[in-house]
Amino acid sequence: MVVDEYEIIVQSYPEMILISESPVTWQGFLTVSCRSNSGRNTRVKLKLIVPNYPSLHDADINFGKEITLIRNIEFSQKVKNLMENITKVSSFLRQLQSLISSFMNIARIEDDTYEVTDNEAVEVMQELKDALKAPPGVKLLSDSNLNTIQLSLKNVSLKLQRTKHRPNPWKVIYSDLPEISAFGPFERNLSTLIIAKNKFKLQVEILENTWSNLRLIDEKCWVLDPLKPTFSHLYRRIYLTPSLSMFIQVDPLNPMDLPEIKFMGTDIEIKLQMDLLSKNIHYWSPKRNIVDNLMMLLHIDTFPPKKEKVCIEDKNAIVTDEECCICFSMKLDDETLPDKICSNPQCRRHFHTPCLLQWLQAVASNHIVFGHIHGACPHCQESISCCINS
């Protein structure tokens, strides 16, 4: 993706989101002026696939229902001509705006209008009225002062607060949405509630399959982390055995593809699982649900069911079974969980790899072989090793 071209599109078309780089795919809304709407803009939903980016050769474009009244052979031919004669996506979108605008003005699409005043409260009311007239689905709630607006769709929420900053007066004060680099900051070019509503709706729709996969994992697996999953969590740590767990991170833009997978546990069990993963990975199928695919990779019929922990108080204990035996905590500052477990069945203590590495490196007699430092377990003194490049 050409950086300058990307920035132009982001600045000029804030409701268009780059949802894929292979092939390059933009999806969102294009705002066009329409004289027949008494000066008000019309927002057209579209998806542009550019397999030979930056060339528009063989590009494919799909429109929403907003252009139903102008969709005809003449319009389609003019869109095709634009693709054949324009070399940049940003230029194509600009020309497409003009084309749609001219066809809509001829079609005389009617719409309701309202009077604009300079009063700030009325200005927000106008934005709310506009947003409520936009395509249905997203619920809008406001506080009595019209300073805070909540958007809700399918139990996902986002709250906006009015600021004095212009031209983007809305800032996000709470969001269920995960941070995804491809989407960029939600607040970027957030000039109106209509833009906020449709950007929110589009991101929720894009993430639906991802959340569906994660819910299935929550239902079928024993999830160790997060303890209380939210919409913003795109990862799961799944229990496999007392000394082994599996961390997966789902790609939100390609939720049916193979996720990032990492095993946490003893060296022996991790190696066995990695060998099994390498053997079965080519069987992964986007047509199967994620749980069935994971069981195929692990060569199991079902995941272990969740069991209630039996808590036995030990007044002499200073660390729980799952906390790091060195730093005595569950998570590091970067949210890293203990991912190393002592292979001694009578020990099975957990460690963060950075903590164990630092511990082993402090002992001068420990030796390094093939990128691993070998030494004694801090708890039981049995042999333990750690990768020095982690």
Buried (B, 14 or more C-beta within 10 A) or exposed (E): EEEEBBEBBBEEBBBBBBBEEEEBBBBBBBBBBBEBBEEBBBBBBBBBBBBEBEBBEEBEBEBBEBBEEBEEEEBEEBBEEBBEEBEBBBBBBBBBBEBBBBBBBEBEBEEEEEEEEEEEEBBBBBBBEBBBEBBEBBEBEBEEEBEBBBBBBBEBBBBBBBEEEEEBBBBBEEBBBBEBEEBBEBBEBBBBBBBBBBBBBBBBEBBEBBBEBBEBBBEBBBBBBBEEBEBEBBBBBBBBEEBBBBBBEBBBBBBBEBBEBBBBBBBEBBEBBEEBBEEBEEEBEEEBBBBEBBBBBBEEEEBEEEEEEEEEEEEEEEBEEBBBBBBEEBBBEEEBBBBBBBBBEEBBBBBBBBBBBEBBBEEEEBEEEEEBBEBBBBBBEEEBBBBEEB
